[in-house]
C-alpha cells in the first residue's frame, strides 16, 4: 500500500463520517485488486461497482452520488467490472 492510497482511504473515511454513513459503510484497505492499469481503485460491495483512477477530488462525489443517492459515477467506472 503506498502513501497515495493510504491518503485516499483516510479521505474516504472522513467523507463517510461527514455524510453520516460511517456506521453503514466500511472503508477498508485491500491488497492488489489486479486492476493497476486503472490507477487507484475502489470497489463498492455489494453493488460490485469498480472505480478506477480515483483521485482525492473524486471521493466526495463517489460518497454523495453512489453511496448516498445510489447513482454510479460512470466516468470513473472500470469497464467490464
Sine and cosine of phi, psi and omega as CSV:
sin_phi,cos_phi,sin_psi,cos_psi,sin_omega,cos_omega
0.00,0.00,0.77,-0.64,-0.01,-1.00
-0.99,-0.17,0.13,-0.99,-0.07,-1.00
-0.86,0.51,-0.65,0.76,-0.02,-1.00
-0.90,0.44,-0.69,0.72,-0.01,-1.00
-0.94,0.34,-0.57,0.82,0.09,-1.00
-0.87,0.50,-0.67,0.75,0.03,-1.00
-0.89,0.45,-0.63,0.78,0.03,-1.00
-0.90,0.44,-0.66,0.75,0.01,-1.00
-0.90,0.44,-0.70,0.71,0.01,-1.00
-0.90,0.44,-0.66,0.75,0.04,-1.00
-0.90,0.43,-0.66,0.75,0.04,-1.00
-0.88,0.48,-0.70,0.72,0.03,-1.00
-0.88,0.48,-0.66,0.75,0.02,-1.00
-0.90,0.44,-0.72,0.69,0.00,-1.00
-0.90,0.43,-0.62,0.78,0.04,-1.00
-0.89,0.46,-0.68,0.74,0.02,-1.00
-0.90,0.44,-0.71,0.71,-0.01,-1.00
-0.90,0.43,-0.51,0.86,0.00,-1.00
-1.00,0.07,-0.03,1.00,-0.02,-1.00
0.97,0.26,0.41,0.91,-0.06,-1.00
-0.94,-0.33,0.04,1.00,-0.13,-0.99
-0.90,0.43,-0.34,0.94,0.06,-1.00
-1.00,-0.01,-0.23,0.97,-0.02,-1.00
-0.97,-0.24,-0.45,0.89,-0.09,-1.00
-0.84,-0.55,0.72,-0.69,0.00,-1.00
-0.95,-0.30,0.79,-0.62,0.11,-0.99
-0.99,-0.15,0.85,-0.52,-0.12,-0.99
-0.73,-0.68,0.74,-0.68,0.13,-0.99
-0.94,0.33,0.50,-0.87,0.04,-1.00
-0.68,-0.74,0.32,-0.95,0.12,-0.99
-0.97,0.25,-0.44,-0.90,-0.03,-1.00
-0.89,0.46,0.75,-0.66,0.05,-1.00
-0.98,-0.21,0.12,0.99,0.01,-1.00
0.88,0.48,0.52,0.86,0.08,-1.00
-0.72,-0.69,0.55,0.83,-0.10,-0.99
-0.88,0.48,-0.36,0.93,0.05,-1.00
-0.91,0.42,-0.26,0.97,0.03,-1.00
-0.99,-0.14,0.07,1.00,-0.01,-1.00
0.98,0.19,-0.32,-0.95,-0.01,-1.00
-0.82,0.58,0.76,-0.65,-0.07,-1.00
-0.88,-0.48,0.43,-0.90,0.02,-1.00
-0.63,-0.78,0.72,-0.69,0.02,-1.00
-0.88,-0.47,0.73,-0.69,0.04,-1.00
-0.96,-0.28,0.90,-0.43,0.08,-1.00
-0.94,-0.33,0.55,-0.84,0.17,0.99
-1.00,0.05,0.09,1.00,-0.03,-1.00
-0.91,0.41,-0.37,0.93,-0.06,-1.00
0.82,0.57,0.70,0.71,0.09,-1.00
-0.98,-0.21,0.81,-0.58,-0.03,-1.00
-0.96,-0.28,0.79,-0.61,0.06,-1.00
-0.93,-0.36,0.66,-0.75,0.01,-1.00
-0.80,-0.61,0.33,-0.94,-0.02,-1.00
0.90,0.44,0.51,0.86,-0.08,-1.00
-0.94,0.33,0.78,-0.63,0.03,-1.00
-0.91,-0.42,0.32,-0.95,0.00,-1.00
-0.79,0.61,-0.62,0.78,-0.03,-1.00
-0.94,0.33,-0.18,0.98,0.03,-1.00
-1.00,0.03,-0.35,0.94,-0.12,-0.99
-0.86,0.51,-0.74,0.67,-0.03,-1.00
-0.90,0.43,-0.55,0.83,0.05,-1.00
-0.92,0.39,-0.67,0.74,0.03,-1.00
-0.89,0.45,-0.70,0.71,0.00,-1.00
-0.89,0.46,-0.77,0.63,-0.05,-1.00
-0.93,0.37,-0.80,0.60,-0.10,-0.99
-0.94,0.33,-0.80,0.60,-0.10,-0.99
-0.99,0.12,-0.81,0.58,-0.14,-0.99
-0.97,0.25,-0.53,0.85,0.02,-1.00
-1.00,-0.04,-0.71,0.71,-0.14,-0.99
-0.98,-0.20,-0.13,0.99,0.05,-1.00
0.97,0.25,0.30,0.95,0.01,-1.00
-0.95,-0.31,0.86,-0.50,0.01,-1.00
-0.90,0.43,0.64,-0.77,0.07,-1.00
-1.00,0.06,1.00,0.01,-0.15,-0.99
-0.87,0.50,-0.56,0.83,-0.06,-1.00
-0.91,0.42,-0.32,0.95,0.00,-1.00
-0.96,-0.26,-0.11,0.99,-0.09,-1.00
-0.93,0.36,0.70,-0.71,0.04,-1.00
-0.98,0.19,0.83,-0.56,-0.02,-1.00
-0.86,0.51,0.68,-0.73,0.07,-1.00
0.98,0.21,0.10,1.00,0.01,-1.00
-0.93,-0.38,0.00,0.00,0.00,0.00
